[in-house]
């Protein structure tokens, strides 16, 4: 827990955090810094002296959810209560939002999260300059360290650990590099220290996150001059190679040396960076669960090219075969985008055939969202909304059948469960918030690992009976 400075009458701050796990870590950093300044953290917005809406700006639906949350919070403001907007939407549109949302007292950028407490203090200063509400700086360079105070927003037994920030990939549908900057990694020592400290507080699952987890450390490699004389770091398609310098392999091996019972889970990996060496590192480290989150976005070569995914169908199919052959009991989670500009019925049929044949253990599908400022937004042959929605329904219907069949095949098997509630938990194949759950037929201790036997299913979810103690 962060050290709290004495304050005669502690003000209270409430947080509404939207979007992905990476955004949630930013929220934890903001609240951690506020706590060191003497603020109390409250889940009741009505009693908060300041409300922070931590926004997502990735796709249209997320933007609208963020705007709605800001408007709702603004409409409920009482006299003296402050409203602050942070996150990706604030980073990207602070100027426009300021003109449209005068009820907001301050906009915080992605690099200001670690200064949240000081910023909140300034809002209650009688000498506060009301014109200084846009505190966003251009470009993002910040990344948290193990010494950064955090206020944990996840259940006590699970945590997200941000190992890197930013992204070097040029995906045509995405504007994250414009908001979060170039890829920058933490040190292995910093991450290991954080994991050890949080393990001591009762955390039993560490979800490693970044925009591109497999590129971890590669930005720290020695930069070399190319044929044109320009000095560059490794290519965005460079496979993980521990002989070149710091890599995810070294991090996993270090985490594997820590004593105690806990899970390490890899989220947000990119197919371009996988190597046999990385696959072997996962297989040999018992702390690392056999679960790979690897967004593929599409499989038809035309779509992969248009999306600028820097990989090919042949590479993806070979990679999946190698992953499954070399990591026992592996579950692969992926996501696909349907309705991308230029996607034809033939392209979509190819995707359905691929999903049917590969039978991903976990899969999500998104209808393409036309992001302002992205290359894809300017493309011709935008797919009609009705077609996108129809394809989304078809893909999800197919995956629902596959998931039900895979779940049914688990009946009678013994499984390891991390208990989330007295009668519910998750397996190693299930990431928090996005995957399936295990419905337990008897109470079990929250935050502990137990063994259970699968007795039935609920489409995606498993039903299980705890075994012994």
C-alpha positions as CSV (number, residue, x, y, z in Angstrom):
1,X,0.0,0.0,0.0
2,X,1.3,3.5,-0.8
3,X,2.5,5.7,2.1
4,X,-0.2,8.2,3.0
5,X,0.8,11.7,4.0
6,X,-1.1,13.2,7.0
7,X,-3.8,15.7,6.0
8,X,-6.1,17.4,8.5
9,X,-9.3,16.7,6.5
10,X,-8.8,14.1,3.8
11,X,-10.6,14.7,0.6
12,X,-12.1,11.8,-1.3
13,X,-11.5,10.8,-4.9
14,X,-13.7,8.4,-6.9
15,X,-12.6,6.7,-10.1
16,X,-14.6,5.6,-13.1
17,X,-12.1,3.6,-15.2
18,X,-13.1,2.4,-18.7
19,X,-11.4,0.4,-21.4
20,X,-8.6,-2.2,-21.3
21,X,-6.4,-3.6,-18.5
22,X,-3.6,-1.2,-19.6
23,X,-5.9,1.7,-18.8
24,X,-6.8,0.1,-15.5
25,X,-3.1,0.2,-14.5
26,X,-3.0,3.9,-15.3
27,X,-6.0,4.3,-13.0
28,X,-4.2,2.4,-10.2
29,X,-1.2,4.7,-10.6
30,X,-3.4,7.8,-10.4
31,X,-5.2,6.6,-7.3
32,X,-1.9,5.5,-5.8
33,X,-0.4,9.0,-6.2
34,X,-3.6,10.6,-4.9
35,X,-3.4,8.3,-1.8
36,X,0.1,9.5,-1.1
37,X,-1.2,13.0,-1.0
38,X,-3.7,12.1,1.6
39,X,-6.8,11.4,-0.5
40,X,-9.3,8.7,0.5
41,X,-10.4,6.4,-2.3
42,X,-14.1,5.9,-2.5
43,X,-16.4,3.8,-4.7
44,X,-19.3,6.2,-4.0
45,X,-19.1,9.1,-6.5
46,X,-21.7,11.1,-4.6
47,X,-19.4,11.4,-1.6
48,X,-16.3,12.1,-3.6
49,X,-14.7,15.6,-3.6
50,X,-13.3,14.9,-7.1
51,X,-14.4,12.3,-9.7
52,X,-11.9,11.0,-12.3
53,X,-13.2,9.5,-15.5
54,X,-10.4,7.5,-17.0
55,X,-11.4,7.2,-20.6
56,X,-10.8,4.8,-23.5
57,X,-10.4,6.2,-27.1
58,X,-9.8,3.0,-29.1
59,X,-13.0,2.4,-31.0
60,X,-16.2,4.3,-31.5
61,X,-18.2,2.3,-28.9
62,X,-15.5,2.9,-26.3
63,X,-15.4,6.6,-27.1
64,X,-19.2,6.9,-26.8
65,X,-19.1,5.0,-23.5
66,X,-16.5,7.5,-22.2
67,X,-18.4,10.5,-23.3
68,X,-21.6,9.2,-21.7
69,X,-19.7,8.6,-18.5
70,X,-18.3,12.1,-18.5
71,X,-21.7,13.7,-19.2
72,X,-23.4,11.6,-16.5
73,X,-20.8,12.5,-13.9
74,X,-21.0,16.2,-15.0
75,X,-24.7,16.2,-14.6
76,X,-24.5,15.0,-11.0
77,X,-21.8,17.4,-9.8
78,X,-22.6,19.1,-6.6
79,X,-21.2,22.5,-5.5
80,X,-17.5,22.3,-4.9
81,X,-17.2,18.8,-6.5
82,X,-14.5,18.6,-9.2
83,X,-14.5,16.5,-12.4
84,X,-11.3,15.3,-14.1
85,X,-10.9,13.4,-17.4
86,X,-7.9,11.2,-18.1
87,X,-6.9,8.4,-20.3
88,X,-6.7,7.9,-24.1
89,X,-9.6,10.1,-25.0
90,X,-8.2,12.9,-23.0
91,X,-4.7,12.4,-24.5
92,X,-6.1,12.5,-28.0
93,X,-8.9,15.0,-27.9
94,X,-8.3,17.3,-24.8
95,X,-8.6,20.5,-26.9
96,X,-11.9,19.5,-28.5
97,X,-13.3,18.1,-25.3
98,X,-12.5,21.3,-23.4
99,X,-14.7,23.3,-25.8
100,X,-17.5,20.8,-25.7
101,X,-17.4,19.9,-22.0
102,X,-16.8,23.1,-19.9
103,X,-18.0,21.3,-16.8
104,X,-14.7,19.3,-16.7
105,X,-12.1,21.0,-14.4
106,X,-9.0,19.3,-15.8
107,X,-7.9,17.0,-18.5
108,X,-4.9,14.7,-17.6
109,X,-2.7,13.2,-20.3
110,X,-1.1,9.7,-20.2
111,X,2.2,11.1,-18.9
112,X,0.5,13.0,-16.0
113,X,-1.0,9.9,-14.3
114,X,1.9,9.8,-11.8
115,X,1.3,13.5,-10.9
116,X,-2.5,13.0,-10.3
117,X,-2.4,13.9,-6.6
118,X,-0.6,17.2,-7.2
119,X,-3.0,18.0,-10.0
120,X,-6.0,17.2,-7.8
121,X,-4.6,19.5,-5.0
122,X,-4.3,22.3,-7.5
123,X,-8.0,22.2,-8.3
124,X,-8.8,23.1,-4.7
125,X,-6.2,25.9,-4.5
126,X,-7.9,29.3,-4.3
127,X,-5.2,30.6,-6.6
128,X,-5.8,27.9,-9.2
129,X,-5.7,29.1,-12.7
130,X,-9.0,28.0,-14.3
131,X,-7.5,28.4,-17.8
132,X,-4.9,25.6,-17.0
133,X,-7.4,22.8,-17.4
134,X,-5.6,21.1,-20.3
135,X,-2.6,19.4,-18.8
136,X,-2.0,17.0,-21.6
137,X,1.5,17.0,-23.1
138,X,2.1,15.9,-26.7
139,X,3.8,12.5,-27.1
140,X,3.8,9.8,-24.4
141,X,7.0,8.7,-22.7
142,X,6.0,7.6,-19.2
143,X,6.1,4.1,-17.9
144,X,5.5,3.0,-14.2
145,X,8.3,1.4,-12.1
146,X,8.1,-1.0,-9.1
147,X,8.4,2.1,-6.8
148,X,5.4,3.8,-8.3
149,X,2.5,3.8,-5.8
150,X,-0.5,1.9,-7.0
151,X,-4.0,1.5,-5.5
152,X,-5.1,-2.0,-6.6
153,X,-8.5,-2.0,-8.3
154,X,-8.6,-5.7,-9.1
155,X,-9.5,-8.4,-6.6
156,X,-6.8,-9.0,-4.1
157,X,-5.7,-12.3,-5.7
158,X,-5.1,-11.1,-9.2
159,X,-3.1,-8.1,-10.7
160,X,-2.1,-6.6,-14.0
161,X,1.5,-5.8,-14.4
162,X,2.4,-3.4,-17.2
163,X,5.8,-4.5,-18.5
164,X,6.0,-2.0,-21.4
165,X,4.2,0.9,-22.9
166,X,3.7,2.2,-26.4
167,X,3.8,0.3,-29.8
168,X,6.0,0.3,-32.9
169,X,3.5,-1.5,-35.2
170,X,1.8,0.4,-38.1
171,X,-1.6,-1.4,-38.1
172,X,-3.8,0.6,-40.4
173,X,-6.9,0.3,-38.2
174,X,-5.2,1.5,-35.0
175,X,-4.2,4.9,-33.6
176,X,-2.7,3.6,-30.3
177,X,0.9,4.6,-31.3
178,X,-0.3,8.1,-31.9
179,X,-1.7,8.2,-28.3
180,X,0.8,6.1,-26.3
181,X,4.0,6.6,-28.3
182,X,6.8,4.3,-29.2
183,X,7.4,1.0,-27.4
184,X,9.4,1.3,-24.2
185,X,10.1,-1.5,-21.8
186,X,10.6,-1.6,-18.1
187,X,13.7,-3.4,-16.7
188,X,13.4,-7.0,-15.7
189,X,14.6,-6.1,-12.2
190,X,11.7,-3.6,-11.8
191,X,9.1,-6.1,-12.9
192,X,10.5,-8.9,-10.7
193,X,10.6,-6.6,-7.7
194,X,6.9,-5.6,-8.3
195,X,5.8,-9.2,-8.6
196,X,7.7,-10.2,-5.4
197,X,6.1,-7.3,-3.4
198,X,2.6,-8.0,-4.6
199,X,3.0,-11.8,-4.1
200,X,3.7,-11.0,-0.5
201,X,0.3,-9.1,-0.3
202,X,-1.7,-12.2,-1.5
203,X,-1.7,-11.7,-5.3
204,X,-1.7,-15.2,-6.9
205,X,-2.1,-14.3,-10.6
206,X,0.1,-11.8,-12.5
207,X,-1.2,-10.8,-15.9
208,X,1.7,-9.4,-17.9
209,X,0.4,-6.6,-20.2
210,X,1.6,-4.0,-22.7
211,X,0.5,-3.0,-26.2
212,X,2.9,-5.7,-27.6
213,X,4.1,-8.0,-24.9
214,X,6.3,-10.1,-27.1
215,X,8.4,-7.1,-28.1
216,X,9.4,-6.6,-24.5
217,X,13.1,-5.7,-24.1
218,X,13.7,-5.5,-27.8
219,X,13.6,-1.7,-27.8
220,X,16.7,-1.9,-25.5
221,X,18.8,-3.9,-28.0
222,X,21.8,-2.3,-29.6
223,X,20.8,-0.1,-32.5
224,X,22.6,-0.8,-35.8
225,X,23.1,1.1,-39.0
226,X,21.2,-0.2,-42.0
227,X,22.1,-0.1,-45.7
228,X,20.9,3.5,-45.9
229,X,23.2,4.6,-43.1
230,X,20.3,5.2,-40.6
231,X,20.6,3.7,-37.2
232,X,17.6,1.7,-36.1
233,X,16.5,-0.8,-33.5
234,X,15.1,-4.2,-34.3
235,X,12.4,-4.5,-36.9
236,X,8.8,-4.7,-35.7
237,X,8.8,-8.2,-37.2
238,X,12.0,-9.4,-35.5
239,X,11.5,-12.7,-33.7
240,X,12.4,-12.9,-30.0
241,X,16.1,-13.8,-29.8
242,X,17.7,-13.9,-26.3
243,X,21.2,-13.7,-27.8
244,X,20.5,-10.1,-28.9
245,X,19.7,-8.7,-25.4
246,X,16.9,-8.4,-23.0
247,X,13.8,-10.3,-24.0
248,X,10.5,-11.8,-22.7
249,X,12.4,-15.1,-22.4
250,X,14.7,-13.7,-19.8
251,X,11.8,-12.1,-17.9
252,X,9.8,-15.4,-17.8
253,X,12.9,-17.3,-16.6
254,X,13.4,-14.8,-13.8
255,X,9.8,-14.9,-12.7
256,X,10.1,-18.7,-12.8
257,X,12.7,-18.6,-10.1
258,X,10.4,-16.9,-7.6
259,X,9.1,-19.3,-4.9
260,X,5.4,-19.7,-4.0
261,X,2.2,-20.8,-5.8
262,X,1.1,-18.3,-8.4
263,X,0.3,-17.9,-12.1
264,X,1.9,-15.7,-14.7
265,X,-0.2,-15.0,-17.8
266,X,0.8,-13.5,-21.1
267,X,-1.6,-11.1,-22.7
268,X,-1.4,-9.0,-25.9
269,X,1.3,-10.9,-27.8
270,X,1.9,-10.2,-31.5
271,X,2.3,-13.1,-34.0
272,X,5.3,-11.5,-35.7
273,X,7.7,-11.9,-32.7
274,X,7.2,-15.5,-31.7
275,X,10.2,-17.8,-31.9
276,X,10.8,-21.4,-30.9
277,X,13.0,-20.1,-28.1
278,X,10.1,-18.2,-26.6
279,X,7.8,-21.2,-27.0
280,X,10.3,-23.3,-25.1
281,X,10.6,-20.7,-22.3
282,X,6.8,-20.9,-21.7
283,X,6.9,-24.7,-21.8
284,X,9.7,-25.0,-19.2
285,X,8.4,-22.4,-16.7
286,X,5.8,-24.0,-14.5
287,X,4.7,-20.6,-13.2
288,X,3.7,-19.5,-16.7
289,X,0.2,-20.8,-17.5
290,X,-0.3,-22.6,-20.9
291,X,-2.4,-19.7,-22.3
292,X,-1.4,-17.4,-25.2
293,X,-3.4,-14.3,-26.0
294,X,-2.5,-13.5,-29.6
295,X,-4.8,-11.1,-31.5
296,X,-4.6,-12.2,-35.2
297,X,-7.3,-9.8,-36.6
298,X,-7.8,-11.8,-39.9
299,X,-6.4,-14.7,-41.8
300,X,-6.9,-13.9,-45.5
301,X,-3.7,-12.5,-47.0
302,X,-5.5,-9.6,-48.6
303,X,-6.8,-8.5,-45.3
304,X,-3.6,-9.0,-43.4
305,X,-1.9,-6.8,-46.0
306,X,-4.5,-4.1,-45.9
307,X,-4.4,-4.1,-42.1
308,X,-0.5,-3.9,-42.3
309,X,-0.2,-6.7,-39.8
310,X,3.4,-7.5,-40.9
311,X,2.8,-11.2,-41.0
312,X,1.3,-13.8,-43.4
313,X,-1.3,-16.6,-43.3
314,X,1.5,-19.2,-43.8
315,X,3.4,-17.7,-40.8
316,X,0.3,-17.7,-38.6
317,X,-0.7,-21.3,-39.4
318,X,2.8,-22.6,-38.9
319,X,3.1,-20.7,-35.6
320,X,-0.2,-22.1,-34.2
321,X,1.0,-25.6,-35.1
322,X,4.3,-25.0,-33.3
323,X,2.6,-23.5,-30.2
324,X,0.2,-26.4,-29.9
325,X,2.9,-29.0,-30.5
326,X,5.4,-27.7,-27.9
327,X,3.3,-26.2,-25.1
328,X,1.3,-29.0,-23.4
329,X,-2.4,-28.3,-22.6
330,X,-2.3,-25.0,-24.4
331,X,-5.2,-22.6,-24.8
332,X,-5.0,-19.9,-27.5
333,X,-7.1,-16.8,-27.3
334,X,-7.4,-14.5,-30.3
335,X,-9.5,-11.8,-31.7
336,X,-10.6,-11.0,-35.3
337,X,-12.0,-7.9,-37.0
338,X,-14.8,-8.4,-39.5
339,X,-16.0,-5.7,-42.0
340,X,-12.6,-4.2,-42.5
341,X,-12.6,-1.9,-45.6
342,X,-12.5,-4.1,-48.7
343,X,-13.4,-7.3,-47.0
344,X,-15.5,-9.4,-49.4
345,X,-17.7,-12.4,-48.9
346,X,-14.8,-14.5,-50.0
347,X,-12.5,-13.0,-47.4
348,X,-15.0,-13.5,-44.7
349,X,-15.7,-17.1,-45.8
350,X,-12.0,-17.8,-45.5
351,X,-12.0,-16.5,-42.0
352,X,-14.9,-18.7,-41.0
353,X,-13.2,-21.7,-42.5
354,X,-10.1,-20.9,-40.5
355,X,-12.0,-20.5,-37.2
356,X,-13.8,-23.8,-37.9
357,X,-10.6,-25.7,-38.6
358,X,-8.3,-24.3,-35.9
359,X,-11.0,-24.3,-33.1
360,X,-9.5,-21.6,-30.9
361,X,-10.2,-22.3,-27.2
362,X,-11.0,-18.6,-26.7
363,X,-12.1,-16.2,-29.4
364,X,-13.5,-12.7,-29.7
365,X,-14.8,-10.9,-32.8
366,X,-15.1,-7.1,-33.3
367,X,-17.0,-5.3,-36.1
368,X,-14.5,-2.9,-37.7
369,X,-14.6,0.7,-36.2
370,X,-13.5,3.5,-38.5
371,X,-11.0,5.4,-36.4
372,X,-10.3,9.0,-37.2
373,X,-6.6,9.5,-38.0
374,X,-6.0,5.9,-39.0
375,X,-5.0,4.8,-42.5
376,X,-8.0,2.5,-42.8
377,X,-10.4,5.4,-42.2
378,X,-9.3,6.9,-45.5
379,X,-9.7,3.6,-47.4
380,X,-12.3,3.1,-50.1
381,X,-14.7,0.2,-50.1
382,X,-15.9,0.8,-46.5
383,X,-18.2,-2.1,-45.5
384,X,-21.8,-1.2,-44.7
385,X,-22.8,-1.4,-41.0
386,X,-25.5,-4.0,-41.6
387,X,-22.9,-6.3,-43.4
388,X,-20.4,-5.8,-40.6
389,X,-23.0,-6.7,-38.0
390,X,-24.2,-9.7,-39.9
391,X,-20.7,-11.1,-40.2
392,X,-20.1,-10.5,-36.5
393,X,-23.1,-12.5,-35.6
394,X,-22.1,-15.3,-38.0
395,X,-18.6,-15.6,-36.6
396,X,-19.7,-15.5,-33.0
397,X,-22.4,-18.1,-33.6
398,X,-19.7,-20.4,-35.0
399,X,-17.4,-19.8,-32.1
400,X,-20.3,-20.4,-29.6
401,X,-20.7,-23.9,-31.0
402,X,-17.0,-24.6,-31.0
403,X,-16.7,-23.3,-27.4
404,X,-19.6,-25.4,-26.2
405,X,-18.1,-28.5,-27.8
406,X,-14.7,-27.8,-26.2
407,X,-16.3,-27.2,-22.8
408,X,-18.3,-30.5,-23.0
409,X,-15.1,-32.4,-23.7
410,X,-13.8,-31.3,-20.2
411,X,-16.6,-33.1,-18.3
412,X,-15.1,-35.7,-16.0
413,X,-11.6,-34.1,-16.0
414,X,-9.8,-32.7,-12.9
415,X,-8.9,-29.0,-13.2
416,X,-7.0,-26.4,-11.2
417,X,-9.1,-23.4,-10.2
418,X,-8.2,-20.0,-8.9
419,X,-11.2,-19.2,-6.7
420,X,-12.7,-15.7,-7.4
421,X,-15.9,-16.0,-5.3
422,X,-17.0,-18.7,-2.9
423,X,-18.7,-20.6,-5.7
424,X,-16.9,-19.4,-8.8
425,X,-13.4,-19.3,-10.2
426,X,-11.2,-19.5,-13.3
427,X,-8.9,-22.1,-14.8
428,X,-5.4,-21.4,-16.3
429,X,-7.2,-21.1,-19.6
430,X,-9.3,-18.2,-18.5
431,X,-8.0,-14.6,-18.2
432,X,-9.9,-12.2,-15.9
433,X,-12.8,-10.2,-17.3
434,X,-12.7,-11.6,-20.9
435,X,-12.9,-15.4,-20.7
436,X,-15.0,-18.2,-19.1
437,X,-15.6,-19.1,-15.5
438,X,-16.0,-22.2,-13.4
439,X,-19.2,-22.5,-11.4
440,X,-18.4,-24.4,-8.2
441,X,-21.0,-26.7,-6.6
442,X,-19.6,-26.0,-3.1
443,X,-18.0,-23.1,-1.3
444,X,-14.3,-22.7,-1.7
445,X,-11.8,-20.1,-0.2
446,X,-11.5,-17.0,-2.3
447,X,-8.0,-16.2,-3.6
448,X,-6.8,-19.8,-3.2
449,X,-6.1,-22.5,-5.7
450,X,-8.2,-25.7,-5.5
451,X,-8.6,-28.9,-7.5
452,X,-12.1,-29.6,-8.9
453,X,-13.7,-32.1,-11.2
454,X,-15.8,-30.9,-14.1
455,X,-19.4,-32.3,-13.9
456,X,-21.2,-30.2,-16.5
457,X,-21.2,-27.1,-18.7
458,X,-23.2,-23.9,-19.2
459,X,-22.3,-23.3,-22.9
460,X,-19.0,-21.5,-22.4
461,X,-18.6,-22.0,-18.6
462,X,-17.8,-25.2,-16.7
463,X,-19.6,-26.6,-13.7
464,X,-17.3,-28.4,-11.2
465,X,-17.2,-30.1,-7.8
466,X,-14.3,-29.2,-5.5
467,X,-12.0,-32.2,-4.8
468,X,-10.9,-32.8,-1.1
469,X,-9.5,-29.8,0.8
